[in-house]
Amino acid sequence: MDLQEPVEKPHSKNLRLHRQMQSPGTFLVTKCVEPRQRVIDQRVALEICSSLCFYSENQKILLAAFVVMLDHWHAVLAM
């Protein structure tokens, strides 16, 4: 009988647990609504956009691009 260890999901939060940056980097960030439902309306999208722009304008991040969809958003940024 071949018993296999359970495999963690590839996007498990444990993959990045205790990971720290040693130098500046560029990131593609995706944030999803869980469970995946179409709940990002115009008001929520405006909050996401305002937050990203605030951090960019205050030089906390270098924002290259972002897109907000009905159930998730993406951003390309550098720190």
N, C-alpha and C positions, 0 to 999 in steps of 0.2 A: 504494500500500500504506500503510495507516494503522497505524503503530507506536505503541502506548501504553506509557507508563511503568508499571511494576508498582505496584500500589496496596498500601500497608501495611495490615495488619489494624487495625481501629479501636481495639482494645485493646492495641496494641503498646506495649511498655515505652518506646519512643522518643518517644511522645506526651508523656510526662511527664518526660523526661530533662532534667535541670538546672532544673526548675521549682521555685521556692521560694515559700513563703508570706510575704506582707508583713504579714498581720494574722491574728488568730484566725479559724477557720472551722468549719463543720459539714460532716461527710462521711458518705456512705454507703459503707462498705467491704465488698467481697465478696472472699473468698479461696476459690479452687477448688483441688481436688486435680487434678493433671495426670499422667496421663490421668484423665478423669472416671471414678472407680471408687468404689464404696460402701465406703470403708475407715474412715470416722469411726465408731468404735464408742463405747460408753459411757465407756471410759477416756480416749480421745482427746477426746471432747466435754467431759469434766470438766476436762481440761487447758486447753482453749480457754476455757471458762467461768471457770476459776480465774484465768487470765491477764488476761482482760478485767476481771474484778472487782478484781484486785490493782491494776491501773493506775488504775481508777476510785477505789478506796478511798484510794490514795496521791495523788490529785488530779493525775495526769498527763494524764488525759482526763476529759471529762464524757460518761458513757455514757448514752444515751437508751434504747436497745433493742438486743437482739441475738438471733439465732436460729442454731442449729447444726443442720445437716442431714447426710445420709449422705455427701455428696461435696463439700460447701462450707458456708461460714458467711457471715452478713451481720451488720454492726453499724452503728448510727447513733451517731456520736460527735462531740464538738467538742473542739477543742484551743485 
